[in-house]
Amino acid sequence: MKQFLNFINGEFVATGKTFENRAPINNQVIGQVHEAGAAEVDAAVAAARAALGGEWGRMSVVKRTELLHAVADEINRRFDDFLAAELADTGKPRSLASHIDIPRGAANFKIFADIVKNVPTESFQMTTPDGGTAISYAMRTPLGVIAVVCPWNLPLLLMTWKVGPALACGNTVIVKPSEETPATATLLGEVMNSVGIPKGVYQVLHGFGPGSAGEFLTRHPGVDGITFTGETRTGEAIMAAAAKGVRPVSFELGGKNAGIVFADADFDAAVAGITRSAFENCGQVCLGTERVYVQRPIFERFVAALKARAEALKIGPSDEPGVGLGPLISAEHKAKVLSYYAKARAEGATVVTGGGEPPMHGAYAQGHFVQPTIWTGLPETSSVVREEVFGPCCHIAPFDTEEEAVRLANATDYGLATTVWTRDLGTAHRMAAAIEVGLCWINSWFLRDLRTAFGGAGASGIGREGGVHSLEFYTELRNVMIKI
Ligand code: NAD
């Protein structure tokens, strides 16, 4: 049985208290996770502060960024170990994790190392009241000890998306991975030691949120800032914890994203795009599309085409060839998604396809599989149209005009992402300007340039990550003025 230990001050640390790690494909116990308590949080914070004042804090940017390149190279060298760990924890298709989770998880170290090495700061010259000259220049200093609280849907990728820039900027990090996916964060501890990242720079504490490692870490006064990806209501709890000491937060939260398909769109490309945005990673993507609006002339044809695509998705475990849809993360999450499937029926939805559990055989019958599901006919007020389900499902409704599409898309407290399909450049630009989101994809979805800003408006988050935008959170900008 695998033991997932905490990683504190360069050492793997067991605790007296463990919880089970289960495989989503068959619900079998695959490991024991050692839960960190207040004492482990204290030890990690002390080590992180010591590292800031030690070799890491004194290290040149060039050396620091070289080390981060080495981290990425070592992840790639141990690609199969990381892939196996991520597949065991999430059950997602091997094709997906090997193309997105692991390579992007490694790339996050290189891209932010290169950005930090090359980014300029501003400088101004002015005439002073006495006729002399003053020069101002800005410098960036690390924020300090950063708590990194992570979700389970893209465990390595979303964690390194924060750890990469945080370390590149010279901070130290304490990662609290999701209790559902402890493996890759733990493995990264081995990588940090093997490439020579100093002790205390990268640490991992396992456990839950309230009354456990998550709460103890985010409440700890020795933590200087908190970066979090997860549910909006968890963000509210963390923000309350961060208020003590007025500590900054960076939040990537939930979404209830609209996809909009105009009648002039490249039909096949739009169907393929919405298939991905609704069902990829079994719908467990914050950027996913759970509300689809299709212009009336192509509505019936689009629903039929999406139904055919959904029904063609092969459901199964990570390693079965051709699998496009893995399981949900846990029994608890499966119960939540199925409860929305039941609500949709109760609220009068037409179930175009799916709506339940697929027939699975052998051990997989205990896995957390659900059918990809499409509904039509629900009012905009129904709970599956309003609330984030985070499963492989979407509701499709017709619209007539651009104005109506904008109104429907914006009728939510969230504001994370949208995907718009049209061949009309004017329509595309007007929609991009009118839909209140942090991320607007035109004729694409989840296409990423890591230099660009990533984040959500409204209840979907606070701040932007990506490219130089990550520096806003992970550094303090100091102005130096010199009177000549
Ligand atoms: P979650 O909020 O349940 O948990 C996320 C993390 O927070 C876990 O590590 C958990 O242990 C910890 N946590 C929970 N309560 C806490 C507390 N009170 N104090 C400190 N830590 C606490 O989210 P999840 O279920 O793991 O992830 C799914 C959610 O994440 C969805 O809402 C999804 O939209 C969102 N998400 C957003 C983005 C984005 O970039 N905007 C990306 C991925 C996922």
Boltz pocket constraint, residues with backbone or C-beta under 6 A from the ligand:
constraints:
  - pocket:
      binder: B
      contacts: [[A, 149], [A, 150], [A, 151], [A, 152], [A, 153], [A, 158], [A, 176], [A, 177], [A, 178], [A, 179], [A, 207], [A, 208], [A, 209], [A, 210], [A, 214], [A, 215], [A, 218], [A, 229], [A, 230], [A, 231], [A, 232], [A, 234], [A, 235], [A, 237], [A, 238], [A, 251], [A, 252], [A, 253], [A, 254], [A, 255], [A, 285], [A, 286], [A, 388], [A, 390], [A, 416], [A, 456], [A, 460], [A, 461]]
      max_distance: 6.0
